Amino acid sequence: MSKKPRRFSKGVKDFSGKILKILSKEANKPFNYKQIAAKLEVDDTKSRNEIIKDLKILASKKQIIEIEPGKYIVKAQSQDYYEGTIDMTSRKTAYFVSDEFEEDVFIPTNNLNHALDGDKVKVYVYNRRKGKRPEAEVIEVIERNRTEFVGVIDVQKNFAFVTTANAKMYTDIFIPKDKIGEATDGDVVLVKIEDWPKKADSPFGMVIKVLGRPGEHDTEIHAILAEYGLPYDFPLEVEAYAKKLDTSIQAEEIAKRRDMRDVLTFTIDPKDAKDFDDALSFRKLENGHYEIGVHIADVSHYVQEGTILDDEAFKRATSVYLVDRVVPMLPEVLSNFACSLRPNEEKYTFSAIFEINEKAQVTNQWFGRTVIYSDQRFAYEEAQHIIETKSNTIPAEISLTGEEYIVKNEIVEATLKLDELAKIFRRNRMNNGAISFDKVEVKFKLDENDEPVGVYFKIAKDANHLIEEFMLLANRKVAEYIGKQKKTFVYRIHDEPDENKLMNLQGVISKFGYSLNFKSKETISKSLNTLLEDVIGKKEQNMVDTLAIRTMSKAKYSTENIGHYGLAFDYYSHFTSPIRRYPDVMVHRLLQQYLDGAKSADEEVYEEKCVHSSNMENSASSAERDSIKYMQVKYMQDHQDQEFLGVISGVTEWGIYVEIVENKCEGMVRIREIKDDYYTFDEKQYALVGETTKSLLQLGDEVWVKVKNADLVKKQLDFHFIRRNE
């Protein structure tokens, strides 16, 4: 049995904050690195070396003093000065976030001193030792989190102001007359903050791009991308470079690879997919086992390190999936053609090939570069039809071609066997403590002008799970193969959930008769799965699913392996989507280097790349969410006269959030809009309480609402409260 990788704290790469905390608690006592290591309960060489390094850095910054060789005390004033980040709320209040404090420290608005959301700052913390709630004042903005913002410009005679729709941006931006550029009054613009004079109320900026008029479709989509620093086209030189690549299949290159062209191979993807970066091959072996290949587009063959193509791919780090378009990581010549495993075409691939028995046990494995030929392209609906009916006839209504056709018997047999094995993999994962988040996805039917004409829900079925399980298998086995060699690698890690968030979830779900079992890690996972199964089809499902996901830590990329809690894997990586994720490209390169016998790569270099990739992934996810909110608002604009049944999905002191049952659009009902009583917020009950009637409006209650206001720019819906659903 493999030894489970040790779980490290989030700050494993930097002990500075924890060192300062230890020295501050016993301000007059000197400590050496061994004593600090003991306090931190770490005893491995790597961590001790990191402590020694951090002690020297803190001393060089004059935050601590080396009173004799190897012995340190905290500098007197640094007990009250700390570095961390600003977390603004949508209500214009701010908090200082640092590993040195168990709870975030409140910052009054007049103490922000020009700091903005996400900025790295130095603060002075006061009231700390007086039994009061500590507060902080920003002393210095060390590094801006961002300098570019999207907003609407208000042009005056000699200057302009830009007001952003960002709820966490508490100031407008002043634009001098000579820096307005081509913008006209009311345009949506991208601006860059250049300076913030000490006595100025607003930062000074310049217009760097005019995005269009508010409310226009392309303007709003480009504004979403610009808000998160995401591009919507490729530099001309990158496009030109990609088009010059030789993408033909050469005999000389085939000779260097394992030739899999004669093995039955097919892809299963969404109907509207343009890029197919994974395929499965299948054949039965003489010993009764199955050889199953997970074949992934060999992006690293075309995207070579040190080229402008690689630089651009790294900068983007991910494709962005908005409601009406995909902003790809790679130019179309690669993403949709050369690297796409299209049917009836030979393609270069990087493969994980497994020998698997009837019990879904892997008895042998092989990793390396291959060449394949895809015999068939399936949509998920077609594969699902085969699984459900065991028929080889695909009816016209679900066929990709729109016509009925017959599937080869060998492909039907392969699909059914793969489904059977995938179900065993999935059952084993669940038994090992994996958590099943099959959240309903909201999708829009768009007309030729990208106007939303309908809403539908995407639900994962057996065909989706089939592909998922074999991708998980490849990702896990690749990570395990390198992880056991103790070489630098790019892992996909997921920490355990936050206990406070789990307790908050318990408080909400108990109102619906559900509960979590906190006895152990295993019982938490099991009871979470039971909860997610029990709410399926219930009015509270989407709300509970959303709250449960929020209790989870965010998965991220790292060279430090702590395993993946949500999947219940000790080793996990991303190997299967290099067309749309840069970490997968890094994984392919490292795997090939190690297969060739190379020594371990530079961990520091790859950790920096992991941090960048995680940050870009978060930005892309935020843009994707905003595009869905935008389309929901746009859809509801055309339904302003209609009454909708909704579920209360949030309760605050200023009103209730209501999610419409039939389309999952969420909006706010202001407390003053509820006319049948005077309501106040009861935090303990997560409810609004009527002063006269004592009636409650609480999470999960059904109410009827109507659209009051649909703001495309702010991506916000306001509802009229009609009545309760009796």
Secondary structure, 3 states (H helix, E strand, C coil): CCCCCCCCCCCCCCCHHHHHHHHHHCCCCCECHHHHHHHHCCCCHHHHHHHHHHHHHHHHCCCEEEEECCEEEECHHHHCEEEEEEEECCCCCEEEECCCCCCCEEECHHHCCCCCCCCEEEEEEECCCCCCCCEEEEEEEEECCCCEEEEEEEECCCEEEEEECCCCCCCCEEEEHHHCCCCCCCCEEEEEEEECCCCCCCCEEEEEEEEECCCCHHHHHHHHHHHCCCCCCCCHHHHHHHHCCCCCCCHHHHCCCEECCCCCEEEEECCCCCCCCEEEEEEECCCCCEEEEEEEECHHHHCCCCCHHHHHHHHHCECEECCCCEECCCCHHHHHHHCCCCCCCEEEEEEEEEEECCCCCEEEEEEEEEEEECCEEEEHHHHHHHHHHCCCEECCCCCCCCCCEECCHHHHHHHHHHHHHHHHHHHHHHHCCCCCCCCCEEEEEECCCCCEEEEEEECCCHHHHHHHHHHHHHHHHHHHHHHCCCCCCCEEEECCCCHHHHHHHHHHHHHHCCCCCCCCHHHHHHHHHHHHHHCCCCCCHHHHHHHHHHHCCCCEEECCCCCECCCCECCCCCCCCCCCEHHHHHHHHHHHHHHCCCCCCCHHHHHHHHHHHHHHHHHHHHHHHHHHHHHHHHHHHCCCCCEEEEEEEEEECCEEEEEECCCCCEEEEEHHHCCCCCEEEECCCCEEEECCCCCEEECCCEEEEEEEEEECCCCEEEEEEEEECC
